[in-house]
């Protein structure tokens, strides 16, 4: 399964924002720089590279540089089920997307 971002939607003083939490795991092939979401997928992919003996580039994400990723964006249902019991700060309210 792809990593997911769980989002809680809020509005503070009329301005909408979200609180996002990233969870999950992904695998990156350092030869072709492609992302995979399970160990089974990356294992099958790496077997293809074993057969081909060509010059291989070593793609390693650099610190302080942007990298691309794919995530599944989900809504945190905890907020909706406990809307009247949420403790929000001053000027903050639950926002319905």
BABAVEX-431973 format. One record per residue (C-alpha): z, y, x; residue in three letters. Coordinates in Angstrom, 1 decimal, decimal comma. Example, Ala and Ser with C-alpha at 12.3 -4.5 7.8 and 13.67 -1.06 7.14 Angstrom:
<nodes>
<zz->7,8; yy->-4,5; xx->12,3; rest->ALA>
<zz->7,1; yy->-1,1; xx->13,7; rest->SER>
</nodes>
This chain:
<nodes>
<zz->0,0; yy->0,0; xx->0,0; rest->UNK>
<zz->-0,8; yy->3,5; xx->1,2; rest->UNK>
<zz->2,1; yy->5,8; xx->2,2; rest->UNK>
<zz->3,2; yy->7,9; xx->-0,7; rest->UNK>
<zz->4,5; yy->11,4; xx->-1,2; rest->UNK>
<zz->7,0; yy->11,6; xx->-4,0; rest->UNK>
<zz->7,0; yy->15,1; xx->-5,5; rest->UNK>
<zz->9,7; yy->17,0; xx->-7,5; rest->UNK>
<zz->8,3; yy->20,0; xx->-9,2; rest->UNK>
<zz->10,4; yy->23,2; xx->-9,4; rest->UNK>
<zz->10,0; yy->26,8; xx->-10,2; rest->UNK>
<zz->12,2; yy->29,5; xx->-8,6; rest->UNK>
<zz->12,1; yy->33,0; xx->-10,1; rest->UNK>
<zz->8,9; yy->32,1; xx->-11,8; rest->UNK>
<zz->7,1; yy->30,9; xx->-8,6; rest->UNK>
<zz->6,2; yy->27,1; xx->-8,6; rest->UNK>
<zz->6,9; yy->24,9; xx->-5,6; rest->UNK>
<zz->7,5; yy->21,2; xx->-5,0; rest->UNK>
<zz->9,9; yy->19,2; xx->-2,9; rest->UNK>
<zz->7,9; yy->16,4; xx->-1,2; rest->UNK>
<zz->9,2; yy->13,3; xx->0,5; rest->UNK>
<zz->6,8; yy->11,1; xx->2,5; rest->UNK>
<zz->7,5; yy->7,4; xx->2,7; rest->UNK>
<zz->5,5; yy->4,3; xx->3,7; rest->UNK>
<zz->3,6; yy->3,0; xx->6,7; rest->UNK>
<zz->0,1; yy->3,2; xx->8,0; rest->UNK>
<zz->-1,8; yy->1,7; xx->11,0; rest->UNK>
<zz->-4,3; yy->3,5; xx->13,2; rest->UNK>
<zz->-7,0; yy->1,8; xx->15,2; rest->UNK>
<zz->-7,0; yy->3,6; xx->18,6; rest->UNK>
<zz->-10,6; yy->2,5; xx->19,3; rest->UNK>
<zz->-12,3; yy->4,0; xx->16,2; rest->UNK>
<zz->-9,5; yy->6,2; xx->14,9; rest->UNK>
<zz->-9,6; yy->4,7; xx->11,4; rest->UNK>
<zz->-6,4; yy->4,3; xx->9,2; rest->UNK>
<zz->-5,3; yy->1,0; xx->7,5; rest->UNK>
<zz->-2,5; yy->0,5; xx->5,1; rest->UNK>
<zz->-1,4; yy->-3,1; xx->5,8; rest->UNK>
<zz->-0,9; yy->-5,2; xx->8,9; rest->UNK>
<zz->-3,4; yy->-7,8; xx->7,5; rest->UNK>
<zz->-6,1; yy->-5,1; xx->7,3; rest->UNK>
<zz->-5,6; yy->-3,9; xx->10,9; rest->UNK>
<zz->-5,4; yy->-7,4; xx->12,2; rest->UNK>
<zz->-8,8; yy->-8,3; xx->10,7; rest->UNK>
<zz->-10,2; yy->-5,0; xx->12,0; rest->UNK>
<zz->-8,9; yy->-5,6; xx->15,6; rest->UNK>
<zz->-10,5; yy->-9,0; xx->15,6; rest->UNK>
<zz->-13,9; yy->-7,4; xx->15,3; rest->UNK>
<zz->-13,2; yy->-5,2; xx->18,3; rest->UNK>
<zz->-12,2; yy->-8,3; xx->20,4; rest->UNK>
<zz->-15,7; yy->-9,7; xx->20,0; rest->UNK>
<zz->-17,4; yy->-6,6; xx->21,3; rest->UNK>
<zz->-16,9; yy->-5,9; xx->25,0; rest->UNK>
<zz->-18,1; yy->-2,3; xx->25,1; rest->UNK>
<zz->-16,5; yy->0,8; xx->26,6; rest->UNK>
<zz->-13,6; yy->1,7; xx->24,4; rest->UNK>
<zz->-12,2; yy->5,2; xx->23,8; rest->UNK>
<zz->-8,5; yy->5,5; xx->23,5; rest->UNK>
<zz->-7,8; yy->7,8; xx->20,5; rest->UNK>
<zz->-4,2; yy->8,8; xx->20,7; rest->UNK>
<zz->-2,9; yy->11,7; xx->18,5; rest->UNK>
<zz->-1,7; yy->14,5; xx->20,7; rest->UNK>
<zz->1,6; yy->16,2; xx->20,1; rest->UNK>
<zz->1,4; yy->19,5; xx->18,3; rest->UNK>
<zz->-2,1; yy->18,8; xx->17,0; rest->UNK>
<zz->-3,0; yy->18,0; xx->13,4; rest->UNK>
<zz->-4,0; yy->14,5; xx->12,5; rest->UNK>
<zz->-5,6; yy->13,3; xx->9,3; rest->UNK>
<zz->-3,9; yy->10,8; xx->7,0; rest->UNK>
<zz->-4,3; yy->9,5; xx->3,4; rest->UNK>
<zz->-1,4; yy->9,3; xx->1,1; rest->UNK>
<zz->-0,8; yy->8,5; xx->-2,6; rest->UNK>
<zz->0,7; yy->11,5; xx->-4,4; rest->UNK>
<zz->3,2; yy->10,5; xx->-7,1; rest->UNK>
<zz->5,6; yy->12,3; xx->-9,4; rest->UNK>
<zz->9,3; yy->11,6; xx->-9,1; rest->UNK>
<zz->10,3; yy->10,3; xx->-12,5; rest->UNK>
<zz->14,0; yy->10,7; xx->-11,8; rest->UNK>
<zz->13,7; yy->14,4; xx->-12,6; rest->UNK>
<zz->12,1; yy->13,8; xx->-16,0; rest->UNK>
<zz->14,6; yy->11,1; xx->-17,0; rest->UNK>
<zz->17,6; yy->13,2; xx->-16,0; rest->UNK>
<zz->16,3; yy->16,7; xx->-16,7; rest->UNK>
<zz->19,3; yy->18,0; xx->-18,6; rest->UNK>
<zz->21,7; yy->16,8; xx->-15,9; rest->UNK>
<zz->19,9; yy->18,2; xx->-12,8; rest->UNK>
<zz->21,9; yy->20,6; xx->-10,7; rest->UNK>
<zz->19,5; yy->23,4; xx->-9,7; rest->UNK>
<zz->20,3; yy->26,5; xx->-7,7; rest->UNK>
<zz->20,3; yy->30,1; xx->-9,2; rest->UNK>
<zz->16,8; yy->31,1; xx->-10,5; rest->UNK>
<zz->15,5; yy->27,5; xx->-10,1; rest->UNK>
<zz->14,2; yy->25,5; xx->-13,0; rest->UNK>
<zz->12,4; yy->22,2; xx->-13,6; rest->UNK>
<zz->8,6; yy->22,7; xx->-13,7; rest->UNK>
<zz->6,2; yy->20,5; xx->-15,6; rest->UNK>
<zz->2,9; yy->20,2; xx->-13,7; rest->UNK>
</nodes>
